[in-house]
Structures are given as structure tokens and as C-alpha cells.
Amino acid sequence: MDIPMYSVISKRPSDCSDRELQQFVKLVMAGGEVAKGLPGRVQKAVSLVMLLNGDALVGTAGLKRPETGYQSKVFRRAQTDKAPGKFPFELGWVYIAPDHRGGKRAKPLIKAAVDSSEGVSVFATARQNNEAMHHLLTNAGFVLSGMPYASQQNAGQKIVLFVKDAPGGKAAGPAV
Ligand SMILES: CC(C)(COP(=O)(O)OP(=O)(O)OC[C@H]1O[C@@H](n2cnc3c(N)ncnc32)[C@H](O)[C@@H]1OP(=O)(O)O)[C@@H](O)C(=O)NCCC(=O)NCCS
């Protein structure tokens, strides 16, 4: 029997089929993302990155266009000295289905999302105790910024802010 191969593809949402978008949303929700407004946020992302095992979607990442209010709140709560306006994109939706973890597949997933930023600075948040994610973000060129702050979604957990400052800091282009 053939063992399905893994592959990573990165697409603009406008280049995705309805089925791809639905499956992306479904898997991101399996990772615990708040469902409210998620399809809309997925549709306006810069890029959607998919880890496929054969034809099956088993992992996601995305380069998001964060809402200004949400982003300002994150930067304020992290007490960073960085200006939120300098970081127009957010790396997020990093999720690999449990059966497919531990195979060093997160790095290419994250790299594909970051590469789609094309010179625009990016931020990301992670739980303070998510050491694997801290390792992956640091390897992708992100640095910790500011202080841990309390999660509003999960009581007792703390969140940290990471930033990847692109030299020259290009402005973000319009959504397509
Ligand atoms: C985070 C997640 C995508 C990682 O995927 P994975 O398949 O488990 O991880 P990989 O095998 O690709 O790579 C993990 C990397 O972290 C490293 N790592 C794992 N545990 C670690 C730890 N406790 N401390 C430091 N590094 C660690 C591994 O060595 C590996 O690094 P390497 O590729 O440089 O050797 C996956 O665990 C997941 O989906 N978790 C739930 C969702 C989540 O937490 N998403 C992040 C939201 S911010």
C-alpha cells in the first residue's frame, strides 16, 4: 500500500476553492479558534498555508490581516515599545492535527506563511508555555517583545507577543 506523502501549499484565499476554504476553517476550529467571524477572517487573509497528507488537509497556518482594534489591544497588553502600525500582518492558525505531529512539518508550514509577507513586518502570539511554538517562531526570525499578559480566552494562561521586524518595513498592500 502506498503511504501518502506530505506537501505544503500556500495560496491566496481568492485562489482557493470553496471546499478548500471550508476545510481550512474546519481544521482551524479543531485547533480551538473562536468560530465567530472565522470564515470572514480566513477570506481576507494574505495567504492560507495547508499541510496535506495525500489529499487530506492535516495542518494549517495563515498570514492574517488583523483587525486594528484587536492588534492595538495585543500590543498594549504586552506593553511592548513596538508600534502596532509597523506590523500589518499576523502569523496565525498554526495547527497540525495530533496524528501528524512530531515530524518536523511545522517549520515549512510557518516558513511558507512568513515568506508570503514579502517584506512586510509580522507579529504572532503564543501561549507562554508553548515551548515548541516559541522554538519555531524564534527559528523563523521572530523575537519576543514586551511582557507576558493574561489570556482572556483561557483563564490562568499567559500570552506572549513575538515580532518579526522586516528591514525597511514595507507597507501592506490592499486585500485581493
Ligand atoms: C505547534 C505545532 C504546530 C507543532 O507541530 P509539531 O508537529 O508538534 O512540531 P514539529 O515536529 O514540526 O516541530 C516542533 C519543533 O519544536 C521543537 N520542540 C518541541 N518541543 C519543544 C520544547 N518543549 N521546547 C523547545 N522546542 C521544542 C522540536 O524539536 C521541533 O524543532 P526542530 O524542527 O527545530 O527540531 C503542533 O504541536 C500543534 O498543532 N499544536 C496545537 C496548536 C498550537 O499550539 N498552535 C500554536 C498556536 S500559537
The ligand as a Gaussian input file, in Angstrom:
#p B3LYP/6-31G(d) Opt

LIG

0 1
 C        2.633000      23.728000      17.469000
 C        2.507000      22.563000      16.467000
 C        2.003000      23.087000      15.137000
 C        3.889000      21.956000      16.263000
 O        3.800000      20.892000      15.364000
 P        4.589000      19.513000      15.633000
 O        4.348000      18.572000      14.525000
 O        4.211000      19.073000      17.013000
 O        6.086000      20.000000      15.694000
 P        7.336000      19.700000      14.717000
 O        7.699000      18.282000      14.837000
 O        7.094000      20.184000      13.343000
 O        8.430000      20.703000      15.312000
 C        8.459000      21.100000      16.637000
 C        9.769000      21.839000      16.841000
 O        9.760000      22.336000      18.180000
 C       10.768000      21.676000      18.929000
 N       10.207000      21.392000      20.240000
 C        9.267000      20.501000      20.567000
 N        9.026000      20.564000      21.884000
 C        9.827000      21.535000      22.375000
 C       10.029000      22.074000      23.684000
 N        9.351000      21.623000      24.733000
 N       10.930000      23.072000      23.825000
 C       11.635000      23.552000      22.766000
 N       11.481000      23.070000      21.493000
 C       10.576000      22.069000      21.321000
 C       11.105000      20.420000      18.145000
 O       12.423000      19.996000      18.429000
 C       10.971000      20.924000      16.723000
 O       12.056000      21.749000      16.359000
 P       13.048000      21.411000      15.149000
 O       12.195000      21.245000      13.907000
 O       13.955000      22.617000      15.074000
 O       13.748000      20.165000      15.566000
 C        1.552000      21.450000      16.995000
 O        2.065000      20.909000      18.194000
 C        0.145000      21.938000      17.217000
 O       -0.646000      21.984000      16.298000
 N       -0.176000      22.270000      18.473000
 C       -1.505000      22.748000      18.814000
 C       -1.781000      24.131000      18.266000
 C       -0.786000      25.164000      18.702000
 O       -0.284000      25.146000      19.819000
 N       -0.540000      26.106000      17.792000
 C        0.270000      27.259000      18.060000
 C       -0.614000      28.388000      18.442000
 S        0.368000      29.818000      18.761000

